[in-house]
Amino acid sequence: MSRELKVCGDPEVELYNDVATLAKDVKAMLPLWRDLMIAVHPAAGYSYPTLSWLTEQFRGATRGLFVVNPVKSIEDTVTVTAAVFVMNTAETAREVHQWFNDDVKGERSVIVSSFPASSTKPLSPVTDRRSRHTVSLPRVESFSPSCDSITTADTHDSDYAPLEQLVQIDKVFPLQNGRTGVCGSMTLTDVKSLLPQDEEDCRGRVLLVKRCHKLGLSSSVLLKDYFDKLVDKKDAVTMVLMLPLKSRYNARSSRPLPPKTGFVVFSDPADALIARAYGSLQHVLRDVEIKVETYDRV
């Protein structure tokens, strides 16, 4: 059964690599946005929801905060271990909370909880009176991704990652504006949900990079470091999103090959313009040349 919500465009997306960091930001948001906020996590017995599914389900949100699971799902998409949405109105937040917790509509794959003002500990479990189930923002010890699952590139070797890390998050980092940046490989569907949604803004701040396979499976981190240094600004790049080669494998080992193509997102269009001005062919490392193009969103 579908429900009608006032659609306010795609929400601003922020990514986290652990629930503890998410909870810290949520606590700071509660005084202003409590009645607009809802928390989401998988119901018992269900797998982690995908990023694209959540953004589609919660279309009335203006902002989405997600804890990403760095291990690839069966469907080759980025999955989310916990999420908090800021809805467009308090009425929408109540409607969504009720819809997902209404027993009449059947069992749900995710649990949606609110942040009632009467709670002295905003992130403590809250009991839903209709279903008598305890719902809460997931506990850190239960839902934090394993540190072993997060890979970070500090060399430019071409070692192949296991198949389960074909889609991976290489780095999640805080930005000076309080938001979160990310480097990683993910499907085109997930990439499109993270890129600037306004066509003009996207054209001004996003560069398309090609021929990046010699940088290795975790090339996203090397590309961020390269472009930050190129424009001489810390965190000039807020996201590097690579497209994995899902159907191409090394013939001898059947292991996935490093991504060739990706998107570099800058916070300031002027920095993207400077980076593009260095030419179509640029050397990230002394022996690795990549192709840089302006991205026209289509």
MARLUM-69470 format. One record per residue (C-alpha): residue number from 1; residue in one letter; x, y, z. Coordinates in nm, 3 decimals. Layout:
N
(rec NUM a (X Y Z)),
...
% end
This chain:
298
(rec 1 m (0.000 0.000 0.000)),
(rec 2 s (0.135 0.339 -0.095)),
(rec 3 r (0.090 0.664 0.091)),
(rec 4 e (0.076 1.021 -0.034)),
(rec 5 l (0.342 1.255 0.103)),
(rec 6 k (0.428 1.608 0.007)),
(rec 7 v (0.739 1.558 -0.204)),
(rec 8 c (1.002 1.825 -0.141)),
(rec 9 g (1.278 1.701 -0.370)),
(rec 10 d (1.566 1.474 -0.280)),
(rec 11 p (1.688 1.526 0.077)),
(rec 12 e (2.031 1.656 0.169)),
(rec 13 v (2.235 1.343 0.241)),
(rec 14 e (2.499 1.302 0.511)),
(rec 15 l (2.691 0.978 0.564)),
(rec 16 y (2.849 0.833 0.879)),
(rec 17 n (3.066 0.529 0.943)),
(rec 18 d (2.939 0.461 1.296)),
(rec 19 v (2.626 0.514 1.505)),
(rec 20 a (2.814 0.691 1.785)),
(rec 21 t (2.902 0.982 1.557)),
(rec 22 l (2.548 0.994 1.422)),
(rec 23 a (2.405 0.998 1.774)),
(rec 24 k (2.630 1.289 1.870)),
(rec 25 d (2.503 1.499 1.579)),
(rec 26 v (2.143 1.396 1.644)),
(rec 27 k (2.162 1.515 2.005)),
(rec 28 a (2.278 1.855 1.883)),
(rec 29 m (1.986 1.873 1.639)),
(rec 30 l (1.710 1.773 1.882)),
(rec 31 p (1.651 2.113 2.048)),
(rec 32 l (1.552 2.267 1.713)),
(rec 33 w (1.419 1.978 1.507)),
(rec 34 r (1.289 1.717 1.754)),
(rec 35 d (0.929 1.717 1.627)),
(rec 36 l (1.049 1.680 1.266)),
(rec 37 m (1.290 1.391 1.328)),
(rec 38 i (1.244 1.016 1.301)),
(rec 39 a (1.495 0.733 1.345)),
(rec 40 v (1.502 0.421 1.125)),
(rec 41 h (1.672 0.086 1.165)),
(rec 42 p (1.611 -0.271 1.037)),
(rec 43 a (1.346 -0.480 1.207)),
(rec 44 a (1.460 -0.806 1.365)),
(rec 45 g (1.514 -1.074 1.104)),
(rec 46 y (1.543 -0.830 0.813)),
(rec 47 s (1.853 -0.727 0.620)),
(rec 48 y (1.985 -0.372 0.609)),
(rec 49 p (1.780 -0.146 0.378)),
(rec 50 t (1.949 0.014 0.079)),
(rec 51 l (2.026 0.384 0.059)),
(rec 52 s (1.816 0.427 -0.255)),
(rec 53 w (1.517 0.245 -0.100)),
(rec 54 l (1.523 0.465 0.210)),
(rec 55 t (1.541 0.790 0.013)),
(rec 56 e (1.244 0.673 -0.194)),
(rec 57 q (1.037 0.565 0.107)),
(rec 58 f (1.095 0.886 0.303)),
(rec 59 r (1.019 1.132 0.025)),
(rec 60 g (0.889 1.392 0.268)),
(rec 61 a (1.236 1.438 0.419)),
(rec 62 t (1.450 1.747 0.373)),
(rec 63 r (1.759 1.586 0.525)),
(rec 64 g (1.881 1.229 0.569)),
(rec 65 l (2.161 1.109 0.796)),
(rec 66 f (2.281 0.755 0.722)),
(rec 67 v (2.526 0.512 0.883)),
(rec 68 v (2.660 0.319 0.585)),
(rec 69 n (2.751 -0.048 0.584)),
(rec 70 p (3.090 -0.073 0.405)),
(rec 71 v (3.029 -0.431 0.289)),
(rec 72 k (2.852 -0.492 -0.040)),
(rec 73 s (2.495 -0.620 -0.032)),
(rec 74 i (2.374 -0.908 -0.248)),
(rec 75 e (2.213 -0.654 -0.482)),
(rec 76 d (2.540 -0.460 -0.523)),
(rec 77 t (2.400 -0.150 -0.354)),
(rec 78 v (2.501 0.058 -0.053)),
(rec 79 t (2.312 -0.052 0.257)),
(rec 80 v (2.234 0.146 0.570)),
(rec 81 t (2.261 0.020 0.928)),
(rec 82 a (2.080 0.317 1.085)),
(rec 83 a (1.927 0.643 0.968)),
(rec 84 v (1.768 0.963 1.095)),
(rec 85 f (1.542 1.177 0.877)),
(rec 86 v (1.436 1.537 0.921)),
(rec 87 m (1.088 1.558 0.769)),
(rec 88 n (0.944 1.868 0.604)),
(rec 89 t (0.675 1.914 0.872)),
(rec 90 a (0.591 1.774 1.215)),
(rec 91 e (0.266 1.641 1.069)),
(rec 92 t (0.458 1.444 0.806)),
(rec 93 a (0.688 1.302 1.074)),
(rec 94 r (0.387 1.184 1.278)),
(rec 95 e (0.219 1.040 0.969)),
(rec 96 v (0.527 0.841 0.866)),
(rec 97 h (0.583 0.716 1.221)),
(rec 98 q (0.221 0.600 1.244)),
(rec 99 w (0.222 0.439 0.900)),
(rec 100 f (0.530 0.228 0.971)),
(rec 101 n (0.408 0.124 1.316)),
(rec 102 d (0.042 0.054 1.238)),
(rec 103 d (-0.027 -0.316 1.305)),
(rec 104 v (-0.318 -0.316 1.060)),
(rec 105 k (-0.084 -0.265 0.767)),
(rec 106 g (0.124 -0.570 0.844)),
(rec 107 e (0.483 -0.637 0.943)),
(rec 108 r (0.748 -0.385 0.837)),
(rec 109 s (1.109 -0.446 0.735)),
(rec 110 v (1.222 -0.132 0.922)),
(rec 111 i (1.133 0.016 1.260)),
(rec 112 v (1.059 0.388 1.273)),
(rec 113 s (1.078 0.575 1.603)),
(rec 114 s (1.027 0.935 1.706)),
(rec 115 f (1.202 1.158 1.960)),
(rec 116 p (0.931 1.258 2.212)),
(rec 117 a (0.999 1.573 2.412)),
(rec 118 s (0.913 1.399 2.738)),
(rec 119 s (1.213 1.169 2.712)),
(rec 120 t (1.499 1.278 2.937)),
(rec 121 k (1.737 1.075 2.723)),
(rec 122 p (1.641 1.146 2.360)),
(rec 123 l (1.822 0.843 2.220)),
(rec 124 s (1.683 0.597 2.476)),
(rec 125 p (1.427 0.334 2.363)),
(rec 126 v (1.070 0.457 2.323)),
(rec 127 t (0.774 0.221 2.353)),
(rec 128 d (0.507 0.241 2.084)),
(rec 129 r (0.170 0.206 2.261)),
(rec 130 r (-0.007 0.039 1.969)),
(rec 131 s (0.246 -0.231 1.888)),
(rec 132 r (0.406 -0.260 2.234)),
(rec 133 h (0.743 -0.296 2.064)),
(rec 134 t (1.050 -0.111 2.187)),
(rec 135 v (1.194 0.111 1.919)),
(rec 136 s (1.509 0.320 1.934)),
(rec 137 l (1.811 0.448 1.753)),
(rec 138 p (2.024 0.132 1.720)),
(rec 139 r (2.277 0.066 1.994)),
(rec 140 v (2.635 0.138 1.897)),
(rec 141 e (2.757 -0.208 1.989)),
(rec 142 s (2.486 -0.372 1.780)),
(rec 143 f (2.505 -0.169 1.462)),
(rec 144 s (2.852 -0.014 1.426)),
(rec 145 p (3.029 -0.145 1.114)),
(rec 146 s (3.338 -0.349 1.190)),
(rec 147 c (3.661 -0.153 1.160)),
(rec 148 d (3.796 -0.449 0.964)),
(rec 149 s (3.536 -0.387 0.695)),
(rec 150 i (3.650 -0.032 0.619)),
(rec 151 t (3.940 -0.011 0.377)),
(rec 152 t (4.153 0.301 0.337)),
(rec 153 a (4.401 0.356 0.055)),
(rec 154 d (4.744 0.481 0.151)),
(rec 155 t (4.931 0.328 -0.142)),
(rec 156 h (4.859 0.307 -0.512)),
(rec 157 d (4.898 -0.067 -0.558)),
(rec 158 s (4.656 -0.265 -0.773)),
(rec 159 d (4.580 -0.537 -0.521)),
(rec 160 y (4.236 -0.682 -0.573)),
(rec 161 a (3.978 -0.666 -0.297)),
(rec 162 p (3.746 -0.959 -0.219)),
(rec 163 l (3.424 -0.975 -0.419)),
(rec 164 e (3.216 -0.875 -0.116)),
(rec 165 q (3.392 -0.537 -0.118)),
(rec 166 l (3.320 -0.458 -0.482)),
(rec 167 v (3.096 -0.186 -0.343)),
(rec 168 q (3.280 -0.024 -0.053)),
(rec 169 i (3.319 0.289 0.155)),
(rec 170 d (3.686 0.386 0.169)),
(rec 171 k (3.662 0.692 0.392)),
(rec 172 v (3.400 0.896 0.577)),
(rec 173 f (3.524 1.229 0.711)),
(rec 174 p (3.382 1.542 0.880)),
(rec 175 l (3.375 1.867 0.683)),
(rec 176 q (3.432 2.216 0.820)),
(rec 177 n (3.067 2.306 0.761)),
(rec 178 g (2.958 2.028 0.998)),
(rec 179 r (2.849 1.790 0.727)),
(rec 180 t (3.004 1.460 0.624)),
(rec 181 g (3.217 1.373 0.321)),
(rec 182 v (3.267 1.028 0.171)),
(rec 183 c (3.502 0.842 -0.060)),
(rec 184 g (3.405 0.505 -0.201)),
(rec 185 s (3.273 0.285 -0.480)),
(rec 186 m (2.902 0.235 -0.536)),
(rec 187 t (2.644 0.172 -0.804)),
(rec 188 l (2.522 0.445 -1.037)),
(rec 189 t (2.183 0.449 -0.862)),
(rec 190 d (2.344 0.534 -0.529)),
(rec 191 v (2.583 0.781 -0.689)),
(rec 192 k (2.294 0.974 -0.845)),
(rec 193 s (2.125 1.002 -0.506)),
(rec 194 l (2.440 1.160 -0.357)),
(rec 195 l (2.536 1.399 -0.636)),
(rec 196 p (2.396 1.756 -0.627)),
(rec 197 q (2.037 1.732 -0.746)),
(rec 198 d (2.022 2.075 -0.907)),
(rec 199 e (2.147 2.044 -1.266)),
(rec 200 e (2.337 2.374 -1.269)),
(rec 201 d (2.492 2.310 -0.928)),
(rec 202 c (2.595 1.961 -1.036)),
(rec 203 r (2.756 2.090 -1.355)),
(rec 204 g (2.949 2.352 -1.160)),
(rec 205 r (3.080 2.135 -0.876)),
(rec 206 v (3.126 1.785 -1.022)),
(rec 207 l (3.407 1.655 -1.241)),
(rec 208 l (3.400 1.322 -1.423)),
(rec 209 v (3.725 1.124 -1.393)),
(rec 210 k (3.824 0.833 -1.616)),
(rec 211 r (4.114 0.587 -1.659)),
(rec 212 c (4.156 0.561 -1.281)),
(rec 213 h (4.206 0.182 -1.262)),
(rec 214 k (4.584 0.205 -1.208)),
(rec 215 l (4.517 0.376 -0.874)),
(rec 216 g (4.376 0.052 -0.730)),
(rec 217 l (4.046 -0.049 -0.573)),
(rec 218 s (4.054 0.235 -0.319)),
(rec 219 s (4.135 0.503 -0.574)),
(rec 220 s (3.873 0.739 -0.429)),
(rec 221 v (4.097 0.843 -0.138)),
(rec 222 l (4.396 0.907 -0.364)),
(rec 223 l (4.180 1.119 -0.594)),
(rec 224 k (4.052 1.328 -0.304)),
(rec 225 d (4.406 1.389 -0.178)),
(rec 226 y (4.522 1.479 -0.528)),
(rec 227 f (4.250 1.736 -0.599)),
(rec 228 d (4.270 1.887 -0.249)),
(rec 229 k (4.641 1.950 -0.305)),
(rec 230 l (4.585 2.068 -0.662)),
(rec 231 v (4.360 2.356 -0.551)),
(rec 232 d (4.556 2.399 -0.225)),
(rec 233 k (4.256 2.373 0.004)),
(rec 234 k (4.172 2.126 0.281)),
(rec 235 d (3.856 1.931 0.200)),
(rec 236 a (3.794 2.116 -0.124)),
(rec 237 v (3.661 1.778 -0.234)),
(rec 238 t (3.359 1.662 -0.036)),
(rec 239 m (3.294 1.334 -0.218)),
(rec 240 v (3.465 1.096 -0.458)),
(rec 241 l (3.223 0.835 -0.589)),
(rec 242 m (3.364 0.561 -0.811)),
(rec 243 l (3.165 0.320 -1.028)),
(rec 244 p (3.271 -0.044 -0.971)),
(rec 245 l (3.328 -0.274 -1.268)),
(rec 246 k (3.067 -0.528 -1.170)),
(rec 247 s (3.105 -0.755 -1.470)),
(rec 248 r (3.479 -0.737 -1.539)),
(rec 249 y (3.717 -0.978 -1.368)),
(rec 250 n (4.079 -1.081 -1.381)),
(rec 251 a (4.078 -1.389 -1.604)),
(rec 252 r (4.322 -1.582 -1.386)),
(rec 253 s (4.182 -1.512 -1.039)),
(rec 254 s (3.818 -1.411 -1.106)),
(rec 255 r (3.871 -1.110 -0.882)),
(rec 256 p (3.712 -0.769 -0.949)),
(rec 257 l (3.915 -0.505 -1.127)),
(rec 258 p (3.965 -0.154 -0.985)),
(rec 259 p (3.712 0.110 -1.098)),
(rec 260 k (3.795 0.318 -1.403)),
(rec 261 t (3.535 0.594 -1.380)),
(rec 262 g (3.409 0.816 -1.100)),
(rec 263 f (3.281 1.154 -0.988)),
(rec 264 v (3.469 1.417 -0.787)),
(rec 265 v (3.242 1.661 -0.600)),
(rec 266 f (3.381 1.998 -0.486)),
(rec 267 s (3.225 2.223 -0.222)),
(rec 268 d (3.302 2.536 -0.426)),
(rec 269 p (3.244 2.563 -0.804)),
(rec 270 a (3.554 2.785 -0.828)),
(rec 271 d (3.772 2.497 -0.707)),
(rec 272 a (3.620 2.263 -0.964)),
(rec 273 l (3.694 2.521 -1.233)),
(rec 274 i (4.056 2.551 -1.119)),
(rec 275 a (4.099 2.173 -1.119)),
(rec 276 r (3.947 2.145 -1.466)),
(rec 277 a (4.178 2.422 -1.594)),
(rec 278 y (4.480 2.195 -1.539)),
(rec 279 g (4.375 2.006 -1.851)),
(rec 280 s (4.199 1.692 -1.963)),
(rec 281 l (4.497 1.469 -1.887)),
(rec 282 q (4.639 1.495 -1.536)),
(rec 283 h (4.895 1.290 -1.342)),
(rec 284 v (4.763 1.185 -1.001)),
(rec 285 l (5.088 1.004 -0.936)),
(rec 286 r (5.408 1.025 -1.135)),
(rec 287 d (5.319 0.719 -1.342)),
(rec 288 v (4.938 0.733 -1.336)),
(rec 289 e (4.754 0.957 -1.581)),
(rec 290 i (4.378 1.013 -1.558)),
(rec 291 k (4.128 1.192 -1.779)),
(rec 292 v (3.925 1.479 -1.630)),
(rec 293 e (3.603 1.609 -1.783)),
(rec 294 t (3.321 1.844 -1.692)),
(rec 295 y (3.015 1.640 -1.591)),
(rec 296 d (2.692 1.729 -1.768)),
(rec 297 r (2.420 1.557 -1.572)),
(rec 298 v (2.191 1.360 -1.801)),
% end
